Amino acid sequence: MIPLTVADKEKEQIIKKIGGNEEIRRHLANLGFTVGGTVTVINSLNGNLIIKVKESRIAVGEDMARKIMV
């Protein structure tokens, strides 16, 4: 498992684990990040990521992205 921050761009990944406290996990789940779901890193700028999840594009900060393991 690796954090989403170091995942290959433009390659579909499967979420294996979501870390952080309950509030962070709930927030990420509300955005569509669920274990077993797929995500694709579209772009990365200064550690911040633009991620495709469930046909939407979402910007996620580096700290949040580190909690998503693929």
PQR file with spaces between the fields and no chain letter, atoms N, CA, C, O and H, PARSE charges and radii, in Angstrom:
ATOM       1  N    MET     1       0.843   -1.190    0.000 -0.4000 1.5000
ATOM       2  CA   MET     1       0.000    0.000    0.000 -0.0000 2.0000
ATOM       3  C    MET     1       0.886    1.249    0.000  0.5500 1.7000
ATOM       4  O    MET     1       1.918    1.309    0.669 -0.5500 1.4000
ATOM       5  N    ILE     2       0.448    2.231   -0.766 -0.4000 1.5000
ATOM       6  CA   ILE     2       1.150    3.511   -0.810 -0.0000 2.0000
ATOM       7  C    ILE     2       0.133    4.629   -0.645  0.5500 1.7000
ATOM       8  O    ILE     2      -1.038    4.449   -0.980 -0.5500 1.4000
ATOM       9  H    ILE     2      -0.390    2.183   -1.309  0.4000 1.0000
ATOM      10  N    PRO     3       0.564    5.792   -0.130 -0.5600 1.5000
ATOM      11  CA   PRO     3      -0.365    6.917   -0.044  0.2800 2.0000
ATOM      12  C    PRO     3      -0.675    7.468   -1.436  0.5500 1.7000
ATOM      13  O    PRO     3       0.130    7.346   -2.359 -0.5500 1.4000
ATOM      14  N    LEU     4      -1.827    8.061   -1.566 -0.4000 1.5000
ATOM      15  CA   LEU     4      -2.263    8.598   -2.856 -0.0000 2.0000
ATOM      16  C    LEU     4      -1.300    9.658   -3.377  0.5500 1.7000
ATOM      17  O    LEU     4      -1.222    9.878   -4.585 -0.5500 1.4000
ATOM      18  H    LEU     4      -2.481    8.160   -0.816  0.4000 1.0000
ATOM      19  N    THR     5      -0.569   10.315   -2.488 -0.4000 1.5000
ATOM      20  CA   THR     5       0.353   11.377   -2.914 -0.0000 2.0000
ATOM      21  C    THR     5       1.468   10.872   -3.819  0.5500 1.7000
ATOM      22  O    THR     5       2.027   11.649   -4.593 -0.5500 1.4000
ATOM      23  H    THR     5      -0.632   10.136   -1.506  0.4000 1.0000
ATOM      24  N    VAL     6       1.806    9.575   -3.740 -0.4000 1.5000
ATOM      25  CA   VAL     6       2.882    9.043   -4.579 -0.0000 2.0000
ATOM      26  C    VAL     6       2.374    8.082   -5.658  0.5500 1.7000
ATOM      27  O    VAL     6       3.169    7.438   -6.342 -0.5500 1.4000
ATOM      28  H    VAL     6       1.352    8.943   -3.111  0.4000 1.0000
ATOM      29  N    ALA     7       1.065    7.988   -5.805 -0.4000 1.5000
ATOM      30  CA   ALA     7       0.486    7.111   -6.833 -0.0000 2.0000
ATOM      31  C    ALA     7       0.744    7.691   -8.223  0.5500 1.7000
ATOM      32  O    ALA     7       0.883    8.902   -8.391 -0.5500 1.4000
ATOM      33  H    ALA     7       0.419    8.510   -5.249  0.4000 1.0000
ATOM      34  N    ASP     8       0.804    6.805   -9.210 -0.4000 1.5000
ATOM      35  CA   ASP     8       1.024    7.224  -10.592 -0.0000 2.0000
ATOM      36  C    ASP     8      -0.150    8.048  -11.098  0.5500 1.7000
ATOM      37  O    ASP     8      -1.309    7.745  -10.815 -0.5500 1.4000
ATOM      38  H    ASP     8       0.690    5.821   -9.074  0.4000 1.0000
ATOM      39  N    LYS     9       0.170    9.104  -11.858 -0.4000 1.5000
ATOM      40  CA   LYS     9      -0.878    9.923  -12.473 -0.0000 2.0000
ATOM      41  C    LYS     9      -1.551    9.151  -13.592  0.5500 1.7000
ATOM      42  O    LYS     9      -0.943    8.298  -14.239 -0.5500 1.4000
ATOM      43  H    LYS     9       1.112    9.351  -12.088  0.4000 1.0000
ATOM      44  N    GLU    10      -2.818    9.469  -13.805 -0.4000 1.5000
ATOM      45  CA   GLU    10      -3.611    8.907  -14.909 -0.0000 2.0000
ATOM      46  C    GLU    10      -3.768    7.394  -14.843  0.5500 1.7000
ATOM      47  O    GLU    10      -4.129    6.776  -15.845 -0.5500 1.4000
ATOM      48  H    GLU    10      -3.312   10.162  -13.279  0.4000 1.0000
ATOM      49  N    LYS    11      -3.506    6.782  -13.693 -0.4000 1.5000
ATOM      50  CA   LYS    11      -3.670    5.345  -13.548 -0.0000 2.0000
ATOM      51  C    LYS    11      -4.725    5.089  -12.470  0.5500 1.7000
ATOM      52  O    LYS    11      -4.617    5.593  -11.352 -0.5500 1.4000
ATOM      53  H    LYS    11      -3.213    7.283  -12.880  0.4000 1.0000
ATOM      54  N    GLU    12      -5.729    4.312  -12.814 -0.4000 1.5000
ATOM      55  CA   GLU    12      -6.799    4.019  -11.863 -0.0000 2.0000
ATOM      56  C    GLU    12      -6.257    3.189  -10.702  0.5500 1.7000
ATOM      57  O    GLU    12      -5.559    2.196  -10.910 -0.5500 1.4000
ATOM      58  H    GLU    12      -5.816    3.902  -13.722  0.4000 1.0000
ATOM      59  N    GLN    13      -6.581    3.600   -9.492 -0.4000 1.5000
ATOM      60  CA   GLN    13      -6.117    2.926   -8.284 -0.0000 2.0000
ATOM      61  C    GLN    13      -7.329    2.495   -7.454  0.5500 1.7000
ATOM      62  O    GLN    13      -8.392    3.111   -7.538 -0.5500 1.4000
ATOM      63  H    GLN    13      -7.148    4.406   -9.323  0.4000 1.0000
ATOM      64  N    ILE    14      -7.171    1.453   -6.663 -0.4000 1.5000
ATOM      65  CA   ILE    14      -8.230    0.994   -5.764 -0.0000 2.0000
ATOM      66  C    ILE    14      -7.860    1.409   -4.346  0.5500 1.7000
ATOM      67  O    ILE    14      -6.746    1.152   -3.889 -0.5500 1.4000
ATOM      68  H    ILE    14      -6.308    0.952   -6.595  0.4000 1.0000
ATOM      69  N    ILE    15      -8.799    2.051   -3.652 -0.4000 1.5000
ATOM      70  CA   ILE    15      -8.560    2.485   -2.274 -0.0000 2.0000
ATOM      71  C    ILE    15      -8.567    1.255   -1.374  0.5500 1.7000
ATOM      72  O    ILE    15      -9.521    0.476   -1.374 -0.5500 1.4000
ATOM      73  H    ILE    15      -9.703    2.259   -4.024  0.4000 1.0000
ATOM      74  N    LYS    16      -7.482    1.089   -0.601 -0.4000 1.5000
ATOM      75  CA   LYS    16      -7.356   -0.070    0.274 -0.0000 2.0000
ATOM      76  C    LYS    16      -7.575    0.287    1.735  0.5500 1.7000
ATOM      77  O    LYS    16      -8.010   -0.556    2.519 -0.5500 1.4000
ATOM      78  H    LYS    16      -6.707    1.722   -0.601  0.4000 1.0000
ATOM      79  N    LYS    17      -7.277    1.531    2.112 -0.4000 1.5000
ATOM      80  CA   LYS    17      -7.420    1.943    3.505 -0.0000 2.0000
ATOM      81  C    LYS    17      -7.535    3.453    3.567  0.5500 1.7000
ATOM      82  O    LYS    17      -6.913    4.164    2.778 -0.5500 1.4000
ATOM      83  H    LYS    17      -6.923    2.216    1.474  0.4000 1.0000
ATOM      84  N    ILE    18      -8.332    3.939    4.507 -0.4000 1.5000
ATOM      85  CA   ILE    18      -8.439    5.373    4.744 -0.0000 2.0000
ATOM      86  C    ILE    18      -8.113    5.617    6.208  0.5500 1.7000
ATOM      87  O    ILE    18      -8.787    5.099    7.099 -0.5500 1.4000
ATOM      88  H    ILE    18      -8.837    3.361    5.148  0.4000 1.0000
ATOM      89  N    GLY    19      -7.076    6.408    6.449 -0.4000 1.5000
ATOM      90  CA   GLY    19      -6.629    6.686    7.807 -0.0000 2.0000
ATOM      91  C    GLY    19      -7.231    7.964    8.354  0.5500 1.7000
ATOM      92  O    GLY    19      -8.125    8.559    7.753 -0.5500 1.4000
ATOM      93  H    GLY    19      -6.529    6.829    5.726  0.4000 1.0000
ATOM      94  N    GLY    20      -6.725    8.371    9.498 -0.4000 1.5000
ATOM      95  CA   GLY    20      -7.183    9.599   10.132 -0.0000 2.0000
ATOM      96  C    GLY    20      -8.259    9.328   11.174  0.5500 1.7000
ATOM      97  O    GLY    20      -8.685    8.191   11.374 -0.5500 1.4000
ATOM      98  H    GLY    20      -5.998    7.888    9.986  0.4000 1.0000
ATOM      99  N    ASN    21      -8.682   10.393   11.826 -0.4000 1.5000
ATOM     100  CA   ASN    21      -9.726   10.234   12.845 -0.0000 2.0000
ATOM     101  C    ASN    21     -11.100   10.075   12.197  0.5500 1.7000
ATOM     102  O    ASN    21     -11.239   10.178   10.978 -0.5500 1.4000
ATOM     103  H    ASN    21      -8.335   11.317   11.663  0.4000 1.0000
ATOM     104  N    GLU    22     -12.090    9.827   13.008 -0.4000 1.5000
ATOM     105  CA   GLU    22     -13.450    9.563   12.511 -0.0000 2.0000
ATOM     106  C    GLU    22     -13.985   10.713   11.659  0.5500 1.7000
ATOM     107  O    GLU    22     -14.636   10.481   10.641 -0.5500 1.4000
ATOM     108  H    GLU    22     -11.978    9.743   13.998  0.4000 1.0000
ATOM     109  N    GLU    23     -13.712   11.946   12.071 -0.4000 1.5000
ATOM     110  CA   GLU    23     -14.208   13.109   11.335 -0.0000 2.0000
ATOM     111  C    GLU    23     -13.601   13.179    9.927  0.5500 1.7000
ATOM     112  O    GLU    23     -14.302   13.465    8.956 -0.5500 1.4000
ATOM     113  H    GLU    23     -13.182   12.134   12.899  0.4000 1.0000
ATOM     114  N    ILE    24     -12.317   12.919    9.828 -0.4000 1.5000
ATOM     115  CA   ILE    24     -11.649   12.940    8.517 -0.0000 2.0000
ATOM     116  C    ILE    24     -12.166   11.815    7.635  0.5500 1.7000
ATOM     117  O    ILE    24     -12.444   12.030    6.455 -0.5500 1.4000
ATOM     118  H    ILE    24     -11.747   12.687   10.616  0.4000 1.0000
ATOM     119  N    ARG    25     -12.298   10.617    8.194 -0.4000 1.5000
ATOM     120  CA   ARG    25     -12.803    9.476    7.405 -0.0000 2.0000
ATOM     121  C    ARG    25     -14.229    9.745    6.925  0.5500 1.7000
ATOM     122  O    ARG    25     -14.571    9.405    5.792 -0.5500 1.4000
ATOM     123  H    ARG    25     -12.073   10.442    9.153  0.4000 1.0000
ATOM     124  N    ARG    26     -15.057   10.343    7.763 -0.4000 1.5000
ATOM     125  CA   ARG    26     -16.435   10.662    7.379 -0.0000 2.0000
ATOM     126  C    ARG    26     -16.446   11.707    6.261  0.5500 1.7000
ATOM     127  O    ARG    26     -17.212   11.594    5.305 -0.5500 1.4000
ATOM     128  H    ARG    26     -14.779   10.618    8.684  0.4000 1.0000
ATOM     129  N    HIS    27     -15.588   12.724    6.390 -0.4000 1.5000
ATOM     130  CA   HIS    27     -15.507   13.766    5.366 -0.0000 2.0000
ATOM     131  C    HIS    27     -15.086   13.173    4.020  0.5500 1.7000
ATOM     132  O    HIS    27     -15.677   13.484    2.985 -0.5500 1.4000
ATOM     133  H    HIS    27     -14.965   12.816    7.167  0.4000 1.0000
ATOM     134  N    LEU    28     -14.057   12.316    4.042 -0.4000 1.5000
ATOM     135  CA   LEU    28     -13.610   11.682    2.802 -0.0000 2.0000
ATOM     136  C    LEU    28     -14.685   10.766    2.222  0.5500 1.7000
ATOM     137  O    LEU    28     -14.851   10.699    1.004 -0.5500 1.4000
ATOM     138  H    LEU    28     -13.577   12.064    4.882  0.4000 1.0000
ATOM     139  N    ALA    29     -15.411   10.065    3.083 -0.4000 1.5000
ATOM     140  CA   ALA    29     -16.505    9.203    2.599 -0.0000 2.0000
ATOM     141  C    ALA    29     -17.587   10.050    1.937  0.5500 1.7000
ATOM     142  O    ALA    29     -18.148    9.644    0.919 -0.5500 1.4000
ATOM     143  H    ALA    29     -15.276   10.120    4.072  0.4000 1.0000
ATOM     144  N    ASN    30     -17.888   11.219    2.499 -0.4000 1.5000
ATOM     145  CA   ASN    30     -18.888   12.105    1.900 -0.0000 2.0000
ATOM     146  C    ASN    30     -18.450   12.611    0.532  0.5500 1.7000
ATOM     147  O    ASN    30     -19.287   12.908   -0.321 -0.5500 1.4000
ATOM     148  H    ASN    30     -17.433   11.549    3.326  0.4000 1.0000
ATOM     149  N    LEU    31     -17.139   12.709    0.322 -0.4000 1.5000
ATOM     150  CA   LEU    31     -16.611   13.128   -0.984 -0.0000 2.0000
ATOM     151  C    LEU    31     -16.571   11.974   -1.984  0.5500 1.7000
ATOM     152  O    LEU    31     -16.354   12.195   -3.175 -0.5500 1.4000
ATOM     153  H    LEU    31     -16.459   12.468    1.015  0.4000 1.0000
ATOM     154  N    GLY    32     -16.782   10.733   -1.502 -0.4000 1.5000
ATOM     155  CA   GLY    32     -16.799    9.581   -2.392 -0.0000 2.0000
ATOM     156  C    GLY    32     -15.617    8.647   -2.229  0.5500 1.7000
ATOM     157  O    GLY    32     -15.509    7.658   -2.955 -0.5500 1.4000
ATOM     158  H    GLY    32     -16.958   10.554   -0.534  0.4000 1.0000
ATOM     159  N    PHE    33     -14.731    8.939   -1.294 -0.4000 1.5000
ATOM     160  CA   PHE    33     -13.565    8.080   -1.064 -0.0000 2.0000
ATOM     161  C    PHE    33     -13.949    6.963   -0.111  0.5500 1.7000
ATOM     162  O    PHE    33     -14.064    7.182    1.095 -0.5500 1.4000
ATOM     163  H    PHE    33     -14.818    9.742   -0.705  0.4000 1.0000
ATOM     164  N    THR    34     -14.148    5.771   -0.644 -0.4000 1.5000
ATOM     165  CA   THR    34     -14.517    4.612    0.171 -0.0000 2.0000
ATOM     166  C    THR    34     -13.586    3.448   -0.148  0.5500 1.7000
ATOM     167  O    THR    34     -13.107    3.313   -1.274 -0.5500 1.4000
ATOM     168  H    THR    34     -14.056    5.592   -1.624  0.4000 1.0000
ATOM     169  N    VAL    35     -13.335    2.611    0.852 -0.4000 1.5000
ATOM     170  CA   VAL    35     -12.477    1.447    0.654 -0.0000 2.0000
ATOM     171  C    VAL    35     -13.100    0.555   -0.421  0.5500 1.7000
ATOM     172  O    VAL    35     -14.291    0.246   -0.374 -0.5500 1.4000
ATOM     173  H    VAL    35     -13.724    2.721    1.767  0.4000 1.0000
ATOM     174  N    GLY    36     -12.284    0.151   -1.381 -0.4000 1.5000
ATOM     175  CA   GLY    36     -12.760   -0.652   -2.498 -0.0000 2.0000
ATOM     176  C    GLY    36     -13.133    0.184   -3.708  0.5500 1.7000
ATOM     177  O    GLY    36     -13.266   -0.349   -4.810 -0.5500 1.4000
ATOM     178  H    GLY    36     -11.317    0.403   -1.420  0.4000 1.0000
ATOM     179  N    GLY    37     -13.303    1.486   -3.519 -0.4000 1.5000
ATOM     180  CA   GLY    37     -13.628    2.382   -4.627 -0.0000 2.0000
ATOM     181  C    GLY    37     -12.389    2.688   -5.459  0.5500 1.7000
ATOM     182  O    GLY    37     -11.265    2.438   -5.025 -0.5500 1.4000
ATOM     183  H    GLY    37     -13.194    1.919   -2.624  0.4000 1.0000
ATOM     184  N    THR    38     -12.597    3.224   -6.641 -0.4000 1.5000
ATOM     185  CA   THR    38     -11.475    3.555   -7.515 -0.0000 2.0000
ATOM     186  C    THR    38     -11.274    5.058   -7.585  0.5500 1.7000
ATOM     187  O    THR    38     -12.228    5.834   -7.526 -0.5500 1.4000
ATOM     188  H    THR    38     -13.511    3.427   -6.994  0.4000 1.0000
ATOM     189  N    VAL    39     -10.019    5.452   -7.713 -0.4000 1.5000
ATOM     190  CA   VAL    39      -9.644    6.853   -7.861 -0.0000 2.0000
ATOM     191  C    VAL    39      -8.537    6.955   -8.899  0.5500 1.7000
ATOM     192  O    VAL    39      -7.787    6.004   -9.119 -0.5500 1.4000
ATOM     193  H    VAL    39      -9.244    4.822   -7.761  0.4000 1.0000
ATOM     194  N    THR    40      -8.442    8.112   -9.531 -0.4000 1.5000
ATOM     195  CA   THR    40      -7.381    8.376  -10.494 -0.0000 2.0000
ATOM     196  C    THR    40      -6.815    9.756  -10.202  0.5500 1.7000
ATOM     197  O    THR    40      -7.560   10.734  -10.131 -0.5500 1.4000
ATOM     198  H    THR    40      -9.051    8.885   -9.352  0.4000 1.0000
ATOM     199  N    VAL    41      -5.501    9.839  -10.032 -0.4000 1.5000
ATOM     200  CA   VAL    41      -4.844   11.135   -9.842 -0.0000 2.0000
ATOM     201  C    VAL    41      -4.752   11.805  -11.210  0.5500 1.7000
ATOM     202  O    VAL    41      -4.105   11.287  -12.120 -0.5500 1.4000
ATOM     203  H    VAL    41      -4.896    9.045  -10.090  0.4000 1.0000
ATOM     204  N    ILE    42      -5.395   12.943  -11.346 -0.4000 1.5000
ATOM     205  CA   ILE    42      -5.398   13.676  -12.607 -0.0000 2.0000
ATOM     206  C    ILE    42      -4.179   14.588  -12.700  0.5500 1.7000
ATOM     207  O    ILE    42      -3.504   14.633  -13.728 -0.5500 1.4000
ATOM     208  H    ILE    42      -5.921   13.364  -10.607  0.4000 1.0000
ATOM     209  N    ASN    43      -3.905   15.316  -11.614 -0.4000 1.5000
ATOM     210  CA   ASN    43      -2.797   16.262  -11.623 -0.0000 2.0000
ATOM     211  C    ASN    43      -2.321   16.495  -10.201  0.5500 1.7000
ATOM     212  O    ASN    43      -3.062   16.270   -9.244 -0.5500 1.4000
ATOM     213  H    ASN    43      -4.454   15.279  -10.779  0.4000 1.0000
ATOM     214  N    SER    44      -1.087   16.945  -10.066 -0.4000 1.5000
ATOM     215  CA   SER    44      -0.499   17.247   -8.773 -0.0000 2.0000
ATOM     216  C    SER    44       0.232   18.575   -8.878  0.5500 1.7000
ATOM     217  O    SER    44       1.003   18.792   -9.812 -0.5500 1.4000
ATOM     218  H    SER    44      -0.485   17.128  -10.844  0.4000 1.0000
ATOM     219  N    LEU    45      -0.011   19.475   -7.908 -0.4000 1.5000
ATOM     220  CA   LEU    45       0.645   20.772   -7.903 -0.0000 2.0000
ATOM     221  C    LEU    45       1.000   21.129   -6.470  0.5500 1.7000
ATOM     222  O    LEU    45       0.114   21.332   -5.640 -0.5500 1.4000
ATOM     223  H    LEU    45      -0.638   19.299   -7.149  0.4000 1.0000
ATOM     224  N    ASN    46       2.278   21.206   -6.180 -0.4000 1.5000
ATOM     225  CA   ASN    46       2.768   21.519   -4.836 -0.0000 2.0000
ATOM     226  C    ASN    46       2.204   20.582   -3.777  0.5500 1.7000
ATOM     227  O    ASN    46       1.919   21.013   -2.659 -0.5500 1.4000
ATOM     228  H    ASN    46       2.998   21.042   -6.855  0.4000 1.0000
ATOM     229  N    GLY    47       2.040   19.318   -4.110 -0.4000 1.5000
ATOM     230  CA   GLY    47       1.536   18.339   -3.156 -0.0000 2.0000
ATOM     231  C    GLY    47       0.028   18.215   -3.131  0.5500 1.7000
ATOM     232  O    GLY    47      -0.494   17.205   -2.658 -0.5500 1.4000
ATOM     233  H    GLY    47       2.271   18.968   -5.018  0.4000 1.0000
ATOM     234  N    ASN    48      -0.686   19.212   -3.626 -0.4000 1.5000
ATOM     235  CA   ASN    48      -2.143   19.142   -3.705 -0.0000 2.0000
ATOM     236  C    ASN    48      -2.530   18.352   -4.948  0.5500 1.7000
ATOM     237  O    ASN    48      -1.882   18.462   -5.989 -0.5500 1.4000
ATOM     238  H    ASN    48      -0.261   20.032   -4.010  0.4000 1.0000
ATOM     239  N    LEU    49      -3.591   17.554   -4.836 -0.4000 1.5000
ATOM     240  CA   LEU    49      -3.967   16.666   -5.928 -0.0000 2.0000
ATOM     241  C    LEU    49      -5.344   16.982   -6.467  0.5500 1.7000
ATOM     242  O    LEU    49      -6.234   17.400   -5.726 -0.5500 1.4000
ATOM     243  H    LEU    49      -4.118   17.465   -3.991  0.4000 1.0000
ATOM     244  N    ILE    50      -5.514   16.779   -7.761 -0.4000 1.5000
ATOM     245  CA   ILE    50      -6.838   16.766   -8.371 -0.0000 2.0000
ATOM     246  C    ILE    50      -7.105   15.307   -8.696  0.5500 1.7000
ATOM     247  O    ILE    50      -6.362   14.668   -9.441 -0.5500 1.4000
ATOM     248  H    ILE    50      -4.791   16.439   -8.363  0.4000 1.0000
ATOM     249  N    ILE    51      -8.191   14.795   -8.117 -0.4000 1.5000
ATOM     250  CA   ILE    51      -8.471   13.364   -8.175 -0.0000 2.0000
ATOM     251  C    ILE    51      -9.832   13.130   -8.803  0.5500 1.7000
ATOM     252  O    ILE    51     -10.797   13.833   -8.500 -0.5500 1.4000
ATOM     253  H    ILE    51      -8.795   15.314   -7.512  0.4000 1.0000
ATOM     254  N    LYS    52      -9.905   12.139   -9.678 -0.4000 1.5000
ATOM     255  CA   LYS    52     -11.183   11.722  -10.239 -0.0000 2.0000
ATOM     256  C    LYS    52     -11.720   10.600   -9.364  0.5500 1.7000
ATOM     257  O    LYS    52     -11.080    9.562   -9.197 -0.5500 1.4000
ATOM     258  H    LYS    52      -9.122   11.568   -9.924  0.4000 1.0000
ATOM     259  N    VAL    53     -12.913   10.829   -8.806 -0.4000 1.5000
ATOM     260  CA   VAL    53     -13.566    9.825   -7.979 -0.0000 2.0000
ATOM     261  C    VAL    53     -15.055    9.849   -8.313  0.5500 1.7000
ATOM     262  O    VAL    53     -15.697   10.897   -8.248 -0.5500 1.4000
ATOM     263  H    VAL    53     -13.433   11.672   -8.943  0.4000 1.0000
ATOM     264  N    LYS    54     -15.593    8.691   -8.670 -0.4000 1.5000
ATOM     265  CA   LYS    54     -17.014    8.573   -9.035 -0.0000 2.0000
ATOM     266  C    LYS    54     -17.443    9.619  -10.062  0.5500 1.7000
ATOM     267  O    LYS    54     -18.437   10.318   -9.866 -0.5500 1.4000
ATOM     268  H    LYS    54     -15.071    7.839   -8.723  0.4000 1.0000
ATOM     269  N    GLU    55     -16.702    9.720  -11.136 -0.4000 1.5000
ATOM     270  CA   GLU    55     -16.998   10.618  -12.265 -0.0000 2.0000
ATOM     271  C    GLU    55     -16.958   12.102  -11.903  0.5500 1.7000
ATOM     272  O    GLU    55     -17.457   12.930  -12.665 -0.5500 1.4000
ATOM     273  H    GLU    55     -15.894    9.153  -11.295  0.4000 1.0000
ATOM     274  N    SER    56     -16.376   12.452  -10.763 -0.4000 1.5000
ATOM     275  CA   SER    56     -16.204   13.851  -10.361 -0.0000 2.0000
ATOM     276  C    SER    56     -14.725   14.116  -10.169  0.5500 1.7000
ATOM     277  O    SER    56     -13.944   13.202   -9.905 -0.5500 1.4000
ATOM     278  H    SER    56     -15.970   11.779  -10.145  0.4000 1.0000
ATOM     279  N    ARG    57     -14.349   15.379  -10.305 -0.4000 1.5000
ATOM     280  CA   ARG    57     -12.976   15.780  -10.016 -0.0000 2.0000
ATOM     281  C    ARG    57     -12.978   16.570   -8.723  0.5500 1.7000
ATOM     282  O    ARG    57     -13.752   17.511   -8.553 -0.5500 1.4000
ATOM     283  H    ARG    57     -14.984   16.122  -10.520  0.4000 1.0000
ATOM     284  N    ILE    58     -12.094   16.171   -7.809 -0.4000 1.5000
ATOM     285  CA   ILE    58     -12.055   16.773   -6.484 -0.0000 2.0000
ATOM     286  C    ILE    58     -10.618   17.177   -6.186  0.5500 1.7000
ATOM     287  O    ILE    58      -9.686   16.415   -6.441 -0.5500 1.4000
ATOM     288  H    ILE    58     -11.464   15.406   -7.948  0.4000 1.0000
ATOM     289  N    ALA    59     -10.443   18.384   -5.641 -0.4000 1.5000
ATOM     290  CA   ALA    59      -9.127   18.835   -5.200 -0.0000 2.0000
ATOM     291  C    ALA    59      -8.949   18.443   -3.739  0.5500 1.7000
ATOM     292  O    ALA    59      -9.819   18.698   -2.907 -0.5500 1.4000
ATOM     293  H    ALA    59     -11.201   19.003   -5.434  0.4000 1.0000
ATOM     294  N    VAL    60      -7.815   17.824   -3.438 -0.4000 1.5000
ATOM     295  CA   VAL    60      -7.531   17.357   -2.083 -0.0000 2.0000
ATOM     296  C    VAL    60      -6.134   17.834   -1.693  0.5500 1.7000
ATOM     297  O    VAL    60      -5.192   17.729   -2.479 -0.5500 1.4000
ATOM     298  H    VAL    60      -7.108   17.618   -4.114  0.4000 1.0000
ATOM     299  N    GLY    61      -6.009   18.356   -0.477 -0.4000 1.5000
ATOM     300  CA   GLY    61      -4.714   18.797    0.026 -0.0000 2.0000
ATOM     301  C    GLY    61      -3.794   17.621    0.299  0.5500 1.7000
ATOM     302  O    GLY    61      -4.241   16.480    0.417 -0.5500 1.4000
ATOM     303  H    GLY    61      -6.774   18.441    0.161  0.4000 1.0000
ATOM     304  N    GLU    62      -2.513   17.910    0.398 -0.4000 1.5000
ATOM     305  CA   GLU    62      -1.511   16.861    0.597 -0.0000 2.0000
ATOM     306  C    GLU    62      -1.751   16.078    1.887  0.5500 1.7000
ATOM     307  O    GLU    62      -1.614   14.855    1.893 -0.5500 1.4000
ATOM     308  H    GLU    62      -2.150   18.837    0.303  0.4000 1.0000
ATOM     309  N    ASP    63      -2.106   16.758    2.981 -0.4000 1.5000
ATOM     310  CA   ASP    63      -2.348   16.060    4.249 -0.0000 2.0000
ATOM     311  C    ASP    63      -3.485   15.052    4.131  0.5500 1.7000
ATOM     312  O    ASP    63      -3.376   13.929    4.623 -0.5500 1.4000
ATOM     313  H    ASP    63      -2.217   17.752    2.977  0.4000 1.0000
ATOM     314  N    MET    64      -4.573   15.451    3.483 -0.4000 1.5000
ATOM     315  CA   MET    64      -5.713   14.547    3.289 -0.0000 2.0000
ATOM     316  C    MET    64      -5.325   13.387    2.382  0.5500 1.7000
ATOM     317  O    MET    64      -5.673   12.238    2.654 -0.5500 1.4000
ATOM     318  H    MET    64      -4.661   16.364    3.084  0.4000 1.0000
ATOM     319  N    ALA    65      -4.598   13.690    1.296 -0.4000 1.5000
ATOM     320  CA   ALA    65      -4.220   12.656    0.331 -0.0000 2.0000
ATOM     321  C    ALA    65      -3.313   11.595    0.956  0.5500 1.7000
ATOM     322  O    ALA    65      -3.331   10.438    0.536 -0.5500 1.4000
ATOM     323  H    ALA    65      -4.315   14.623    1.075  0.4000 1.0000
ATOM     324  N    ARG    66      -2.529   11.984    1.950 -0.4000 1.5000
ATOM     325  CA   ARG    66      -1.650   11.017    2.622 -0.0000 2.0000
ATOM     326  C    ARG    66      -2.442    9.982    3.420  0.5500 1.7000
ATOM     327  O    ARG    66      -1.938    8.892    3.693 -0.5500 1.4000
ATOM     328  H    ARG    66      -2.515   12.924    2.291  0.4000 1.0000
ATOM     329  N    LYS    67      -3.658   10.311    3.788 -0.4000 1.5000
ATOM     330  CA   LYS    67      -4.482    9.399    4.574 -0.0000 2.0000
ATOM     331  C    LYS    67      -5.186    8.353    3.703  0.5500 1.7000
ATOM     332  O    LYS    67      -5.739    7.382    4.220 -0.5500 1.4000
ATOM     333  H    LYS    67      -4.067   11.197    3.566  0.4000 1.0000
ATOM     334  N    ILE    68      -5.163    8.552    2.393 -0.4000 1.5000
ATOM     335  CA   ILE    68      -5.810    7.623    1.458 -0.0000 2.0000
ATOM     336  C    ILE    68      -4.747    6.683    0.917  0.5500 1.7000
ATOM     337  O    ILE    68      -3.837    7.101    0.201 -0.5500 1.4000
ATOM     338  H    ILE    68      -4.714    9.340    1.974  0.4000 1.0000
ATOM     339  N    MET    69      -4.871    5.408    1.268 -0.4000 1.5000
ATOM     340  CA   MET    69      -3.886    4.411    0.842 -0.0000 2.0000
ATOM     341  C    MET    69      -4.443    3.587   -0.309  0.5500 1.7000
ATOM     342  O    MET    69      -5.582    3.121   -0.267 -0.5500 1.4000
ATOM     343  H    MET    69      -5.610    5.068    1.851  0.4000 1.0000
ATOM     344  N    VAL    70      -3.612    3.415   -1.346 -0.4000 1.5000
ATOM     345  CA   VAL    70      -4.025    2.640   -2.524 -0.0000 2.0000
ATOM     346  C    VAL    70      -3.073    1.482   -2.737  0.5500 1.7000
ATOM     347  O    VAL    70      -3.245    0.707   -3.677 -0.5500 1.4000
ATOM     348  H    VAL    70      -2.687    3.793   -1.381  0.4000 1.0000
